[in-house]
Amino acid sequence: MKKFDEAIKVYQEQISLYPKNVNGYFNISVVCNLLEDKKKSLFYLDAGLKELSNNYLLLYSKGKTYLKYRDYVLALKFLLKCEKIKSSNNKD
């Protein structure tokens, strides 16, 4: 548990220093999911999406988080949004 707490502190610091960098938000949400803390995971994914709206990785992670906790309606919502973003990026 101590290693997870240390990791969370590191990623919180990364987010403070680099709020426009997706890695901190993504990594801290992964740690929270490993700790089975859905609420915290979604909190950090939402915080990341406030800074980086429509970020594919954060939306995908949010969809996978909902899927992990069997909220299939919300999982589908975010995974479809990812597909829409992916499709629009491939039109260029």
Backbone as JSON, one array per atom type, in Angstrom:
{
  "sequence": "MKKFDEAIKVYQEQISLYPKNVNGYFNISVVCNLLEDKKKSLFYLDAGLKELSNNYLLLYSKGKTYLKYRDYVLALKFLLKCEKIKSSNNKD",
  "N": [[0.82, -1.2, 0.0], [1.99, 1.19, 0.67], [3.68, 1.82, -1.48], [1.82, 2.43, -3.46], [0.68, 4.72, -2.35], [2.89, 6.43, -2.43], [3.24, 6.57, -5.19], [0.88, 7.86, -5.94], [1.3, 10.38, -4.76], [3.51, 11.26, -6.27], [2.37, 11.42, -8.84], [0.38, 13.32, -8.35], [1.97, 15.54, -7.88], [3.16, 15.74, -10.38], [0.91, 16.42, -11.93], [0.36, 18.92, -10.79], [2.62, 20.37, -11.57], [2.6, 20.07, -14.36], [-0.06, 20.61, -15.74], [-1.22, 20.31, -18.25], [-0.39, 17.95, -19.27], [-1.08, 14.72, -20.19], [-0.2, 12.35, -19.0], [0.11, 12.3, -16.13], [-2.55, 12.4, -15.14], [-3.63, 10.1, -16.34], [-1.95, 8.05, -15.3], [-2.32, 8.27, -12.5], [-4.99, 7.62, -12.33], [-4.92, 4.95, -13.08], [-3.52, 3.82, -10.91], [-5.38, 4.36, -8.88], [-7.49, 2.73, -9.76], [-6.29, 0.24, -9.46], [-6.27, 0.16, -6.74], [-8.88, -0.21, -6.34], [-10.49, 2.06, -6.21], [-12.86, 3.63, -7.43], [-14.13, 6.12, -7.38], [-12.06, 8.03, -6.91], [-10.45, 7.52, -9.13], [-12.13, 8.29, -11.25], [-12.41, 10.96, -10.53], [-9.82, 12.03, -11.03], [-9.6, 11.51, -13.76], [-11.68, 13.11, -14.73], [-10.7, 15.61, -13.93], [-8.46, 15.74, -15.57], [-9.73, 15.8, -18.05], [-10.92, 18.27, -17.9], [-8.78, 19.94, -18.27], [-7.75, 18.96, -20.64], [-9.73, 18.67, -22.82], [-11.66, 16.3, -24.62], [-9.55, 14.49, -24.87], [-8.24, 11.62, -26.14], [-7.05, 9.38, -24.79], [-7.74, 9.81, -22.08], [-10.53, 9.8, -22.21], [-10.96, 7.21, -23.15], [-9.86, 5.77, -21.01], [-11.65, 6.52, -19.03], [-13.99, 5.33, -19.97], [-13.17, 2.63, -19.84], [-12.82, 2.43, -17.09], [-15.46, 2.72, -16.14], [-16.45, 0.41, -17.32], [-14.98, -1.56, -15.95], [-16.16, -1.39, -13.46], [-18.66, -2.22, -14.02], [-20.59, -0.45, -15.05], [-22.24, -0.23, -17.58], [-23.65, 1.41, -19.36], [-22.58, 4.03, -19.09], [-19.95, 3.36, -19.69], [-20.14, 2.62, -22.39], [-20.95, 5.08, -23.46], [-18.62, 6.73, -23.17], [-16.69, 5.22, -24.52], [-17.75, 5.16, -27.11], [-17.57, 7.87, -27.68], [-14.82, 8.09, -27.85], [-14.36, 6.58, -30.15], [-15.62, 8.18, -32.03], [-13.98, 10.46, -31.95], [-11.58, 9.31, -32.78], [-12.3, 8.5, -35.37], [-12.82, 11.0, -36.57], [-10.29, 12.13, -36.46], [-8.9, 10.54, -38.23], [-9.77, 11.32, -40.69], [-8.33, 13.31, -41.79]],
  "CA": [[0.0, 0.0, 0.0], [2.88, 2.35, 0.77], [4.16, 2.15, -2.83], [0.72, 3.1, -4.15], [0.58, 6.08, -1.79], [4.01, 7.19, -2.98], [2.96, 6.8, -6.61], [-0.16, 8.89, -6.02], [1.94, 11.67, -4.46], [4.33, 11.63, -7.42], [1.49, 11.83, -9.94], [-0.25, 14.58, -7.97], [2.99, 16.57, -8.11], [3.28, 15.87, -11.84], [-0.26, 17.17, -12.38], [0.54, 20.31, -10.35], [3.66, 21.01, -12.38], [2.3, 19.97, -15.79], [-1.5, 20.33, -15.82], [-1.64, 20.02, -19.63], [0.23, 16.69, -19.67], [-2.04, 13.65, -19.95], [0.38, 11.21, -18.29], [-0.17, 12.33, -14.69], [-3.95, 12.04, -14.93], [-3.81, 8.7, -16.72], [-1.24, 7.16, -14.38], [-2.95, 8.28, -11.17], [-6.26, 6.87, -12.42], [-4.57, 3.52, -13.09], [-3.22, 3.45, -9.52], [-6.65, 4.35, -8.13], [-8.22, 1.53, -10.16], [-5.63, -0.9, -8.81], [-6.71, 0.2, -5.35], [-10.35, -0.36, -6.37], [-11.09, 3.34, -5.81], [-13.51, 4.16, -8.63], [-14.43, 7.54, -7.2], [-10.83, 8.79, -7.12], [-10.03, 7.34, -10.52], [-12.97, 9.17, -12.07], [-12.08, 12.34, -10.17], [-8.62, 12.45, -11.75], [-9.9, 11.51, -15.2], [-12.47, 14.32, -14.97], [-9.78, 16.75, -13.8], [-7.67, 15.76, -16.79], [-10.58, 16.2, -19.17], [-11.14, 19.72, -17.8], [-7.58, 20.56, -18.84], [-7.49, 18.41, -21.97], [-11.03, 18.16, -23.28], [-11.64, 15.36, -25.75], [-8.33, 13.71, -24.97], [-8.62, 10.24, -26.45], [-6.59, 8.46, -23.75], [-8.52, 10.02, -20.86], [-11.89, 9.33, -22.47], [-10.89, 5.75, -23.21], [-9.65, 5.3, -19.64], [-12.9, 6.72, -18.3], [-14.86, 4.27, -20.43], [-12.69, 1.36, -19.28], [-13.09, 2.46, -15.65], [-16.87, 2.39, -15.98], [-16.59, -1.0, -17.69], [-14.44, -2.35, -14.84], [-17.12, -1.38, -12.35], [-19.92, -2.73, -14.59], [-21.55, 0.59, -15.42], [-22.12, -0.44, -19.02], [-24.22, 2.54, -20.09], [-21.57, 5.09, -19.13], [-18.78, 2.83, -20.41], [-20.44, 2.74, -23.82], [-20.96, 6.51, -23.79], [-17.26, 7.25, -23.33], [-15.97, 4.47, -25.56], [-18.26, 5.65, -28.4], [-16.99, 9.2, -27.88], [-13.45, 7.83, -28.32], [-14.44, 6.12, -31.54], [-15.97, 9.36, -32.82], [-12.76, 11.28, -32.04], [-10.63, 8.56, -33.61], [-12.77, 8.57, -36.76], [-12.64, 12.37, -37.08], [-8.85, 12.36, -36.63], [-8.41, 9.77, -39.37], [-10.28, 11.91, -41.94], [-7.35, 14.31, -42.28]],
  "C": [[0.87, 1.26, 0.0], [3.37, 2.79, -0.62], [3.08, 2.86, -3.62], [0.56, 4.53, -3.66], [1.69, 6.97, -2.33], [3.76, 7.53, -4.45], [1.91, 7.9, -6.77], [0.43, 10.27, -5.75], [2.77, 12.17, -5.64], [3.45, 12.14, -8.56], [0.73, 13.11, -9.62], [0.71, 15.75, -8.21], [3.16, 16.82, -9.61], [2.11, 16.69, -12.4], [-0.13, 18.64, -12.0], [1.53, 21.05, -11.24], [3.3, 21.09, -13.86], [0.83, 19.65, -16.0], [-2.0, 20.01, -17.24], [-1.03, 18.72, -20.16], [-0.68, 15.54, -19.24], [-1.5, 12.55, -19.03], [0.05, 11.17, -16.8], [-1.59, 11.87, -14.38], [-4.19, 10.56, -15.23], [-3.19, 7.77, -15.67], [-1.89, 7.12, -12.99], [-4.28, 7.53, -11.22], [-6.01, 5.37, -12.45], [-4.29, 3.04, -11.67], [-4.51, 3.37, -8.7], [-7.48, 3.12, -8.49], [-7.6, 0.27, -9.55], [-6.01, -0.99, -7.34], [-8.22, 0.03, -5.21], [-11.06, 0.9, -5.9], [-11.65, 4.03, -7.06], [-13.7, 5.67, -8.54], [-13.2, 8.41, -7.47], [-10.35, 8.7, -8.56], [-10.82, 8.28, -11.42], [-12.71, 10.64, -11.77], [-10.88, 12.83, -10.97], [-8.83, 12.44, -13.26], [-10.72, 12.75, -15.56], [-11.6, 15.58, -14.89], [-8.93, 16.88, -15.07], [-8.48, 16.23, -17.98], [-10.95, 17.68, -19.1], [-9.97, 20.48, -18.43], [-7.39, 20.18, -20.31], [-8.77, 17.81, -22.54], [-10.87, 17.33, -24.54], [-10.32, 14.64, -25.94], [-8.7, 12.24, -25.08], [-8.25, 9.28, -25.3], [-7.42, 8.59, -22.47], [-9.96, 9.55, -21.04], [-11.94, 7.8, -22.51], [-10.74, 5.17, -21.81], [-10.91, 5.44, -18.8], [-13.91, 5.63, -18.7], [-14.47, 2.92, -19.85], [-12.92, 1.3, -17.77], [-14.55, 2.1, -15.38], [-17.13, 0.92, -16.31], [-16.12, -1.91, -16.55], [-15.44, -2.47, -13.69], [-18.55, -1.67, -12.81], [-21.0, -1.68, -14.78], [-21.51, 0.67, -16.95], [-22.65, 0.73, -19.84], [-23.19, 3.66, -20.21], [-20.3, 4.63, -19.84], [-18.99, 3.0, -21.91], [-20.41, 4.19, -24.28], [-19.55, 7.03, -24.06], [-16.46, 6.5, -24.38], [-16.46, 4.87, -26.95], [-17.71, 7.04, -28.71], [-15.54, 9.07, -28.37], [-13.46, 7.45, -29.79], [-14.75, 7.29, -32.47], [-14.74, 10.25, -33.02], [-11.74, 10.6, -32.94], [-11.01, 8.65, -35.08], [-12.55, 9.96, -37.35], [-11.16, 12.7, -37.28], [-8.29, 11.64, -37.85], [-8.89, 10.32, -40.72], [-9.29, 12.89, -42.56], [-6.4, 13.72, -43.27]]
}
